Amino acid sequence: VLALGLCASSAGFSGSNSTTNSYVVKIKRRPSGRLSSRDGEDTHVFDPTYATAEIQGLLGKYAQAEQFLSGIGLNPDTHPGKGYEPFTHPLLPMLNNTANGTMTNTSGTANTATTRPAPNTNTTQQQIIQVPGTEEMPLTDDIASGMDVLYYGSLAFGSNKQSLTVDIDTGSADLWVPVNCRSCGGDSFLAYNSTSYHTLGQRFSVSYGCGKVSGTLAQDTVSIGSLSSAQQAFGAVKSETEDFYDAPSDGLLGLAFGSIAQSKQPTFFENLMNTRQLASGAFAVHLQRDQPQGGEVCFGCFDTTKAMTPITWNPVVSRVSPPHSLNADKDADQGPRCRRTGPSISVTWPSTTIDTGTTLIYVPDSVASEFYQLVSSSSFYPGGFYTYPCDTALAVTLTFGGRAFGIDPTDFNLGRTSANSSDCVGGILALGQGFPDNLAIVGYSIYDYPGNRVGFALSINNR
């Protein structure tokens, strides 16, 4: 459980909340109007297809959040981080920091496209310290309807090391891929080619707000580079609903705590820690904006070439929650409220989940309403969305541990309501009915198991 604050100049917002997930969201990933980039985003028209489907999926993903936070239905904690020291990196103090310690947007307004040099995605190996017990998983960004929809990388399965792609998700704790499945949308693991594959004789099924996958539990060797988890349990999916047919990835890799795994088995990362293969009990995630390549998961490491500032650490409040869930900044214990501090306005809430499997920022209905009331001329837009004048200069920030991280205007502005409209759709959405009142979901990081904390640094997306 981590801490979050959201703030916007002119209208801003600072808040936080906490959650735990046992379900994962995977939905139709290529809605109509697919775009390859945000070129011409100043006139881009908002397509609600994906966001609406994602909200429906979140109903299933976070259905057990309240009971898990209450300690009900959890798997035993195997303490995989035992024996590891909290994460440190010799180069972190050398990263450039802002003069006042505040990380904010580098651009001034929300209504114009931001021009910046493209991040260097061709980092040489000499720029990265290679340490035994670390591996980097390159991520591909699937871009749909002008949004960075999901990020996926490759894992090797079986004695024959068959490569399959998996959606990386810090909001769930199960690993699954199709196995010998002709009716599934993605590639299947050909289990009969692996001498180390065997089934566990247990059913595996994960339901979503808009679909499900089902099959059996199986075990085999799963690896990435030099890191290998022998007898790794995973869902051998035999059937999936049509929502998955056009997904760009084959399966899903859950990176949350194993205490919420539907399989009731340790996660891939936890098994790497249990076998002491990692240089550190941490992994870091960089999600590249609007480019197919450049993102990565750094297992056992933190890639300083992807960060511009030192890490701001936030303690995890409860081990029953995913390693990305934290308590937000708030004043005293007054709960959600609004405060004015000079030109900025902020709204706070109890806790936040950092979920790489979720594209947008979701907050309780009351928080969304309070936030947009502070934005001049904003209004409710059907489907849980809100609009605001496109020419409004907003500087929206998320505050963790007293440090503000700016949301780039190109990320906050989801597009115009129509081609000739002067209203744009905001990137902070209401969760709607069926979610705990104190839950917010932020889809954008280092996850330190032994340190029981989550860290954030300003990424190279902000150059």
Secondary structure as UniProt FT lines:
FT   STRAND          5..9
FT   STRAND          16..17
FT   TURN            39..40
FT   HELIX           41..43
FT   HELIX           49..61
FT   TURN            62..64
FT   HELIX           65..69
FT   TURN            70..71
FT   TURN            80..83
FT   TURN            90..91
FT   HELIX           92..94
FT   TURN            99..100
FT   HELIX           125..127
FT   TURN            132..133
FT   STRAND          135..144
FT   TURN            145..146
FT   STRAND          147..157
FT   TURN            158..161
FT   STRAND          162..169
FT   TURN            170..171
FT   STRAND          175..179
FT   TURN            182..183
FT   HELIX           191..193
FT   TURN            195..196
FT   STRAND          198..208
FT   TURN            209..210
FT   STRAND          211..224
FT   TURN            225..226
FT   STRAND          227..240
FT   HELIX           242..244
FT   TURN            245..246
FT   STRAND          251..254
FT   HELIX           258..260
FT   TURN            262..263
FT   HELIX           268..274
FT   TURN            275..276
FT   STRAND          282..286
FT   STRAND          295..299
FT   HELIX           304..306
FT   STRAND          312..315
FT   TURN            319..320
FT   TURN            323..324
FT   STRAND          325..327
FT   TURN            332..333
FT   STRAND          338..341
FT   TURN            342..343
FT   STRAND          344..347
FT   STRAND          350..354
FT   TURN            356..357
FT   STRAND          361..363
FT   HELIX           365..373
FT   TURN            376..377
FT   STRAND          379..381
FT   TURN            382..384
FT   STRAND          385..389
FT   TURN            390..391
FT   STRAND          395..400
FT   TURN            401..402
FT   STRAND          403..406
FT   HELIX           409..412
FT   STRAND          413..416
FT   TURN            419..420
FT   STRAND          423..426
FT   STRAND          428..430
FT   TURN            433..434
FT   TURN            437..438
FT   STRAND          439..442
FT   STRAND          446..448
FT   TURN            449..452
FT   STRAND          453..456
FT   HELIX           460..462
//
